[in-house]
Amino acid sequence: MNKKQRLVLAIFVPIMIFFIALTIANYIGVTVTYHGLRKPPLPSITKNYNPFDWQKTWYVWVISSLFCCIFEYKLFADKKANVNKKYIQK
């Protein structure tokens, strides 16, 4: 892979990981508020979606950051050093 391809991957893959994490955190960060009872015995419910509620969604952001770090490390790891070690061991 050449430098331009690596640069494109280094930019777009973390952005994709961010939007996937944002979607997951949006489902986890739901706050449900009950507003008493109406005439039928059904409560009035308000749902607030907050993907940046850190008390509920911190682990989603930590895991997505780890995925980004591991991907960037694997993408830019020096692969030539590993090839040279194989020739030296033979």
Backbone torsions as a table, in degrees:
resi	resn	phi	psi	omega
1	MET	NA	133.9	-179.1
2	ASN	-85.3	177.5	-174.0
3	LYS	-65.2	-37.1	-179.2
4	LYS	-67.1	-40.4	178.4
5	GLN	-65.2	-40.8	177.5
6	ARG	-63.5	-40.7	-179.9
7	LEU	-64.3	-41.7	178.6
8	VAL	-63.5	-44.7	177.7
9	LEU	-64.3	-38.9	-178.9
10	ALA	-65.8	-23.1	179.3
11	ILE	-92.7	-47.5	-170.8
12	PHE	-80.7	-33.3	-179.3
13	VAL	-66.5	-45.5	175.2
14	PRO	-62.8	-31.6	176.4
15	ILE	-66.5	-41.3	177.2
16	MET	-64.4	-41.8	177.8
17	ILE	-62.3	-39.2	178.3
18	PHE	-61.3	-45.7	-178.0
19	PHE	-69.6	-33.1	174.7
20	ILE	-65.9	-44.6	177.9
21	ALA	-64.5	-36.3	178.3
22	LEU	-63.2	-41.0	178.5
23	THR	-64.9	-44.4	179.6
24	ILE	-65.6	-44.1	-179.8
25	ALA	-66.3	-29.2	177.8
26	ASN	-65.7	-37.7	177.4
27	TYR	-73.3	-32.5	-178.0
28	ILE	-80.0	-33.5	-174.6
29	GLY	-86.2	34.5	-179.3
30	VAL	-83.8	131.6	173.5
31	THR	-113.5	122.2	-178.2
32	VAL	-102.7	128.3	179.1
33	THR	-118.7	127.6	178.2
34	TYR	-98.0	133.7	-176.7
35	HIS	-113.4	50.0	177.4
36	GLY	74.0	-174.1	-177.4
37	LEU	-103.6	141.1	170.9
38	ARG	-91.1	-175.5	-179.4
39	LYS	-58.1	-49.1	170.3
40	PRO	-71.2	157.1	-175.0
41	PRO	-75.0	29.7	177.6
42	LEU	-100.8	129.8	179.3
43	PRO	-75.0	151.2	175.0
44	SER	-84.2	124.3	-172.9
45	ILE	-118.4	135.7	173.1
46	THR	-119.8	128.8	177.7
47	LYS	-109.7	125.1	176.4
48	ASN	-110.4	122.5	179.5
49	TYR	-96.5	121.2	179.4
50	ASN	-137.9	97.9	-179.6
51	PRO	-70.8	-12.1	-179.4
52	PHE	-104.6	23.6	172.2
53	ASP	-80.1	96.3	-167.8
54	TRP	-64.3	-26.8	180.0
55	GLN	-67.8	-28.7	-179.1
56	LYS	-98.6	-29.9	-168.8
57	THR	-117.6	14.4	-175.0
58	TRP	-62.0	-37.8	-177.3
59	TYR	-68.3	-29.2	176.3
60	VAL	-64.8	-43.1	-178.5
61	TRP	-72.0	-34.8	177.4
62	VAL	-66.8	-44.0	179.9
63	ILE	-65.8	-40.9	178.7
64	SER	-67.1	-36.2	175.9
65	SER	-65.2	-39.5	176.8
66	LEU	-63.6	-41.9	177.3
67	PHE	-60.6	-42.3	178.6
68	CYS	-63.4	-44.4	-179.6
69	CYS	-63.7	-44.6	179.6
70	ILE	-64.5	-41.9	178.8
71	PHE	-62.1	-46.5	-179.6
72	GLU	-64.1	-39.1	179.3
73	TYR	-64.3	-46.9	179.4
74	LYS	-65.6	-34.4	-178.5
75	LEU	-68.9	-41.1	-175.3
76	PHE	-103.9	13.0	177.9
77	ALA	-66.6	146.3	-179.3
78	ASP	-79.5	104.2	-176.5
79	LYS	-83.7	-17.2	-179.9
80	LYS	-69.8	-31.5	179.4
81	ALA	-64.5	-38.1	178.9
82	ASN	-68.0	-37.0	179.8
83	VAL	-66.4	-41.7	179.6
84	ASN	-65.3	-34.9	178.8
85	LYS	-64.9	-35.4	-179.9
86	LYS	-65.3	-39.9	-179.5
87	TYR	-71.3	-32.2	-179.5
88	ILE	-72.0	-36.3	-177.3
89	GLN	-72.0	-24.5	-178.2
90	LYS	-75.7	NA	NA
